């Protein structure tokens, strides 16, 4: 891997970290806004574990959708820009299959989203523990 590719990989890593922080912020904000809905779920018999798993499922779905969209939009962008770059600058961009390292990095994004999703999931689970302590 060349130095330019390493720099791009570092920038990509930074973007992923910023996106994961944003995901945690969004999930915590949604948790605060959904307090009435969570209370209704709890009143109808939903366990704290079910509510926590809903937060985890939501963060996983967002991450998987982001990965699929990133692959699709990246491929479409390269396919759209490649003829123009070749005609005007003589630079040929071609699509290639992802290598093993890139697949591992791509798979790490949903795993990291699950870890980030634990923050609101555990905070949603904690009130369930307090209810059990009161009984």
trRosetta pair geometry for C-beta under 8 A, 3 or more apart (Angstrom, degrees):
i j d omega theta_ij theta_ji phi_ij phi_ji
1 5 4.7 -120 -171 91 90 129
1 6 5.7 112 130 -59 114 84
1 9 7.5 7 177 -17 145 142
2 5 4.8 96 57 10 75 102
2 6 7.0 -134 102 -6 41 88
3 6 5.5 -52 -148 35 34 114
3 7 6.5 37 152 -21 65 102
4 7 5.6 -52 -151 34 33 112
4 8 6.5 32 151 -16 65 104
5 8 5.6 -51 -147 38 35 112
5 9 6.3 39 152 -21 65 104
6 9 5.5 -51 -147 36 32 114
6 10 6.4 36 152 -20 64 103
7 10 5.6 -52 -151 35 32 113
7 11 6.5 32 151 -17 65 104
8 11 5.6 -52 -147 37 34 111
8 12 6.2 38 152 -21 65 105
9 12 5.5 -51 -147 36 32 115
9 13 6.4 37 152 -21 63 103
10 13 5.6 -50 -149 33 32 113
10 14 6.5 33 152 -18 64 103
11 14 5.7 -53 -151 35 33 112
11 15 6.5 35 150 -20 65 104
12 15 5.6 -53 -149 35 33 113
12 16 6.4 34 152 -20 65 104
13 16 5.6 -53 -149 35 32 112
13 17 6.5 32 154 -19 65 104
14 17 5.8 -53 -149 35 32 111
14 18 6.4 31 154 -17 65 106
15 18 5.8 -55 -148 38 31 111
15 19 6.3 32 153 -19 65 107
16 19 5.6 -55 -147 38 31 112
16 20 6.4 32 154 -20 65 105
16 109 6.2 -111 -144 -107 121 97
16 112 7.4 69 160 75 112 158
17 20 5.7 -53 -147 35 31 111
17 21 6.5 32 153 -18 64 103
18 21 5.7 -53 -150 36 32 111
18 22 6.4 34 150 -18 64 106
19 22 5.4 -54 -148 38 34 114
19 23 6.3 41 150 -25 65 102
19 66 7.4 141 172 -172 144 159
20 23 5.3 -46 -146 31 35 116
20 24 6.7 37 153 -19 63 99
20 112 5.6 -61 -105 139 143 115
20 113 6.6 -134 -119 -88 91 61
20 116 5.0 -159 -173 -63 94 151
21 24 5.8 -50 -153 33 34 111
21 25 6.5 35 149 -19 64 105
21 116 8.0 -129 -78 -130 28 134
22 25 5.5 -54 -149 37 35 114
22 26 6.2 34 154 -19 67 105
23 26 5.8 -53 -145 37 31 110
23 27 6.2 28 157 -17 65 108
23 59 6.3 94 167 -138 123 96
23 62 6.5 158 -131 107 116 142
23 63 7.5 25 -120 -68 159 90
23 113 6.2 -66 143 -131 166 89
23 116 5.5 71 93 124 116 147
23 117 7.8 -53 143 -65 116 74
24 27 5.8 -56 -145 39 29 109
24 28 6.2 26 158 -16 65 108
24 116 4.8 -111 -67 -173 96 105
24 119 5.4 39 -144 43 107 150
24 120 7.6 175 -152 -25 64 97
25 28 6.0 -58 -146 39 27 107
25 29 6.2 27 155 -18 64 109
26 29 5.7 -57 -147 38 30 111
26 30 6.2 28 155 -17 65 107
27 30 5.7 -53 -144 39 30 110
27 31 6.3 37 152 -25 63 104
27 55 6.4 90 -167 -160 120 102
27 58 7.1 143 -115 101 105 122
27 59 6.1 -8 -82 -77 144 106
27 116 7.5 140 17 136 145 94
27 117 6.4 -163 -120 -119 168 64
27 119 7.1 116 91 74 128 101
27 120 4.4 -132 141 -9 109 145
28 31 5.4 -48 -147 31 33 116
28 32 6.7 34 153 -19 63 100
28 119 6.7 -45 -67 120 105 117
28 120 5.4 -155 -82 -80 58 106
28 123 7.7 43 -120 46 89 153
29 32 5.8 -52 -153 33 33 110
29 33 6.5 23 152 -11 65 108
30 33 5.7 -60 -145 44 35 107
30 34 5.8 23 158 -13 70 116
30 120 7.7 16 67 -138 91 163
31 34 5.9 -64 -137 45 26 103
31 35 7.5 62 155 -64 57 72
31 38 7.6 32 -158 -42 70 145
31 55 7.2 16 -84 -105 111 128
31 120 4.6 -164 -51 -150 143 119
31 123 6.8 73 159 89 161 119
31 124 6.3 -124 -141 -67 123 104
32 35 6.4 -15 -168 -36 34 107
34 37 4.5 -52 -168 45 83 116
34 38 5.5 88 128 -27 90 96
35 38 5.6 -53 -144 38 31 112
35 39 6.3 36 154 -23 64 104
36 39 5.6 -52 -149 34 32 114
36 40 6.6 34 152 -19 64 102
37 40 5.7 -52 -152 34 34 111
37 41 6.5 35 150 -18 65 104
38 41 5.5 -51 -148 37 34 113
38 42 6.3 35 152 -19 66 105
38 51 6.0 72 -141 -143 98 139
38 124 6.6 -126 -139 -143 143 108
39 42 5.6 -53 -146 38 32 111
39 43 6.2 32 153 -21 65 107
40 43 5.6 -54 -144 37 31 111
40 44 6.3 20 158 -11 65 108
41 44 6.1 -64 -147 42 28 103
41 46 3.9 -25 163 28 91 147
41 50 7.6 -145 165 101 123 116
41 51 6.1 130 110 -86 141 108
42 45 8.0 130 -180 0 28 8
42 46 5.8 -77 -82 62 36 89
42 48 7.8 28 -109 -75 104 66
42 51 7.3 -14 -67 -48 86 143
42 127 7.9 -53 -97 110 156 121
42 128 7.6 -151 -121 -90 117 87
42 131 7.9 177 -171 -49 129 162
46 50 4.8 -116 -170 78 90 135
46 51 5.8 97 137 -51 121 92
47 50 4.7 105 56 0 77 98
47 51 7.3 -145 96 0 46 84
47 128 6.8 67 177 -142 62 145
48 51 5.7 -55 -151 39 37 110
48 52 6.2 38 151 -20 68 107
48 124 6.7 168 -161 129 81 75
48 125 4.5 102 156 -138 113 59
48 126 7.8 178 -163 20 140 20
48 127 6.9 -179 -111 73 121 69
48 128 2.4 -82 -56 -25 141 163
48 129 7.0 -77 42 -31 176 62
48 131 7.9 174 -49 33 122 120
49 52 5.6 -54 -144 38 32 112
49 53 6.2 32 155 -20 65 105
49 125 6.8 50 -81 -118 45 109
49 128 7.5 -140 -24 111 57 171
50 53 5.7 -55 -147 36 30 110
50 54 6.6 37 151 -25 62 100
51 54 5.6 -46 -154 26 35 116
51 55 7.1 34 149 -15 62 99
51 121 8.0 162 115 -143 68 65
51 124 4.8 -132 125 150 113 128
51 125 7.2 176 77 -76 98 60
51 128 7.5 170 39 -47 124 130
52 55 5.8 -53 -158 33 37 111
52 56 6.6 35 147 -16 67 105
52 121 3.8 81 -161 -172 83 88
52 122 6.8 61 -130 -68 123 33
52 124 5.3 176 -81 79 68 109
52 125 4.4 13 -65 -60 133 106
53 56 5.4 -51 -146 39 40 113
53 57 6.1 43 153 -22 69 104
53 121 7.3 77 -57 -140 24 122
54 57 5.7 -52 -144 37 30 112
54 58 6.3 34 154 -22 63 105
55 58 5.7 -53 -148 34 30 113
55 59 6.5 25 156 -14 64 104
55 117 5.6 163 137 -176 85 95
55 120 4.8 -150 -158 99 145 105
55 121 4.1 -166 77 -78 127 79
55 124 5.9 161 -24 11 141 145
56 59 6.0 -56 -148 38 31 105
56 60 6.2 29 154 -17 65 109
56 114 6.0 37 -157 -142 94 80
56 117 4.7 122 -114 128 52 133
56 118 7.2 35 -93 -75 99 55
56 121 5.2 30 -47 -81 88 148
57 60 5.7 -56 -145 39 30 111
57 61 6.2 32 156 -21 65 107
58 61 5.8 -54 -145 35 28 111
58 62 6.4 28 156 -18 63 105
58 117 7.1 161 70 -132 77 126
59 62 5.8 -52 -147 35 32 112
59 63 6.4 30 155 -17 65 108
59 113 4.8 -178 156 161 96 94
59 114 6.3 149 100 -93 118 37
59 116 6.2 -169 -163 85 144 90
59 117 3.0 -150 29 -79 155 122
60 63 5.8 -58 -148 39 31 109
60 64 6.2 27 157 -17 67 107
60 110 5.7 54 -145 -164 73 102
60 113 6.1 145 -93 104 41 117
60 114 5.7 30 -78 -78 95 89
60 117 6.8 -52 -34 -17 71 162
61 64 5.9 -54 -142 39 29 108
61 65 6.2 28 158 -17 64 109
62 65 5.9 -58 -148 40 27 110
62 66 6.3 29 153 -21 63 109
62 113 6.7 -164 76 -163 92 143
63 66 5.6 -54 -147 36 30 113
63 67 6.5 32 154 -20 64 104
63 109 5.5 177 -172 136 108 89
63 110 4.2 147 115 -104 130 64
63 112 7.6 165 -129 69 146 74
63 113 3.4 -136 -57 -8 143 164
63 114 7.7 -84 18 -34 154 66
64 67 5.7 -52 -149 34 33 111
64 68 6.4 29 155 -15 66 106
64 110 5.5 36 -65 -94 74 128
65 68 5.9 -56 -146 39 31 109
65 69 6.1 28 156 -15 66 109
66 69 5.8 -57 -142 42 28 109
66 70 6.1 32 156 -24 64 108
66 109 7.2 -123 90 153 114 137
67 70 5.7 -53 -145 34 28 112
67 71 6.5 26 157 -16 63 105
67 106 5.8 105 -149 -172 120 94
67 109 5.6 155 -76 77 112 140
67 110 6.7 -54 -22 -43 141 98
68 71 6.0 -55 -150 37 30 109
68 72 6.2 23 155 -13 65 111
69 72 5.8 -59 -142 43 31 108
69 73 5.7 20 165 -11 69 113
70 73 6.3 -57 -134 44 23 102
70 74 5.8 26 162 -21 61 114
71 74 5.9 -59 -143 38 22 111
71 75 6.3 19 160 -15 61 109
71 106 7.7 43 -65 -136 113 140
72 75 6.0 -59 -148 38 26 107
72 76 6.2 21 156 -14 64 111
73 76 5.6 -55 -140 42 32 110
73 77 5.9 36 157 -23 66 107
74 77 5.7 -54 -144 36 27 112
74 78 6.4 24 158 -15 63 105
75 78 6.0 -55 -147 37 29 107
75 79 6.2 27 155 -16 64 110
75 95 5.8 47 -138 -118 87 135
76 79 5.7 -57 -144 41 30 110
76 80 6.1 26 157 -19 66 111
77 80 5.8 -58 -143 38 28 108
77 81 6.0 8 166 -5 66 115
78 81 6.3 -65 -134 46 25 97
78 82 5.7 42 165 -45 64 108
78 93 5.4 -128 -160 136 95 126
78 94 7.9 66 159 169 124 8
78 95 5.7 132 101 -73 138 87
79 82 6.1 -39 -136 12 21 119
79 95 6.7 -9 -65 -39 88 125
80 84 7.9 4 142 2 60 116
81 84 5.6 -69 -161 46 50 112
81 85 5.7 47 148 -23 83 109
81 93 6.9 14 93 48 93 146
82 85 5.9 -58 -142 38 29 109
82 86 6.3 24 162 -16 65 109
82 92 7.1 40 -165 -159 97 50
82 93 4.4 -125 -108 65 94 95
82 94 7.1 90 -135 -79 145 41
83 86 5.8 -59 -146 39 31 109
83 87 6.1 27 159 -18 67 110
84 87 5.9 -57 -143 39 28 108
84 88 6.0 1 167 3 66 115
85 88 6.5 -68 -133 50 23 92
85 89 5.4 -43 -168 45 64 110
85 91 4.5 -59 158 72 110 100
85 92 7.6 169 103 -86 106 22
85 93 6.0 49 64 -1 147 109
86 89 7.5 -64 -97 60 12 67
86 90 6.5 35 -155 -129 49 20
86 91 6.4 -114 -83 70 51 44
86 92 5.2 49 -97 -91 110 67
86 93 7.8 -130 -48 17 94 70
98 102 4.0 -127 -168 95 100 127
98 103 5.3 127 119 -56 123 78
98 106 7.0 -5 -173 -13 163 140
99 102 5.2 94 53 12 67 104
99 103 7.3 -127 102 -6 34 90
100 103 5.7 -54 -149 35 33 111
100 104 6.5 34 153 -20 66 104
101 104 5.7 -54 -151 34 33 112
101 105 6.4 31 151 -17 66 105
102 105 5.6 -52 -146 38 34 111
102 106 6.2 36 153 -20 65 106
103 106 5.6 -54 -145 38 32 112
103 107 6.2 30 155 -17 66 107
104 107 5.8 -56 -146 39 30 109
104 108 6.4 39 150 -31 63 103
105 108 5.5 -48 -150 24 33 118
105 109 7.6 46 151 -32 58 90
106 109 6.1 -39 -168 7 38 113
107 110 6.8 -53 -166 36 46 99
107 111 6.6 42 144 -14 70 112
108 111 5.4 -62 -149 44 41 115
108 112 5.8 42 154 -22 74 107
109 112 5.9 -55 -144 38 27 108
109 113 6.4 30 153 -21 62 106
110 113 5.2 -51 -144 36 37 116
110 114 6.5 43 154 -23 66 97
111 114 5.7 -49 -155 30 33 112
111 115 6.8 33 147 -16 63 102
112 115 5.5 -50 -151 35 38 113
112 116 6.3 37 150 -16 67 104
113 116 5.5 -52 -144 41 35 111
113 117 6.0 41 151 -25 65 106
114 117 5.3 -52 -144 36 32 116
114 118 7.0 50 150 -36 59 90
115 118 5.7 -36 -165 6 36 117
116 119 6.3 -32 -178 3 49 112
117 120 6.7 -56 -163 44 52 93
117 121 5.7 50 145 -22 76 118
118 121 5.2 -65 -137 47 34 114
118 122 5.6 32 167 -21 74 108
119 122 6.5 -57 -145 35 17 102
119 123 6.6 8 157 -8 56 111
120 123 5.6 -61 -144 44 36 108
120 124 6.0 37 156 -22 70 105
121 124 5.8 -56 -149 36 28 108
121 125 6.3 28 151 -21 63 109
122 125 5.3 -53 -142 37 35 114
122 126 6.4 51 154 -37 64 97
123 126 5.6 -33 -146 14 35 121
124 127 7.1 -50 -171 25 36 102
124 128 7.8 35 138 -13 60 107
125 128 5.5 -58 -167 33 48 119
125 129 6.9 50 142 -23 75 99
126 129 5.6 -49 -154 28 41 112
126 130 6.8 39 151 -19 67 100
127 130 5.4 -50 -150 33 42 114
127 131 6.6 46 151 -23 68 98
128 131 5.7 -48 -151 30 35 112
128 132 6.7 34 151 -16 64 103
129 132 5.7 -55 -152 37 35 111
129 133 6.4 37 150 -22 67 105
130 133 5.5 -51 -148 34 35 114
130 134 6.6 36 153 -23 64 103
131 134 5.9 -55 -154 31 33 111
131 135 7.0 37 150 -29 63 102
132 135 5.9 -49 -155 20 37 115
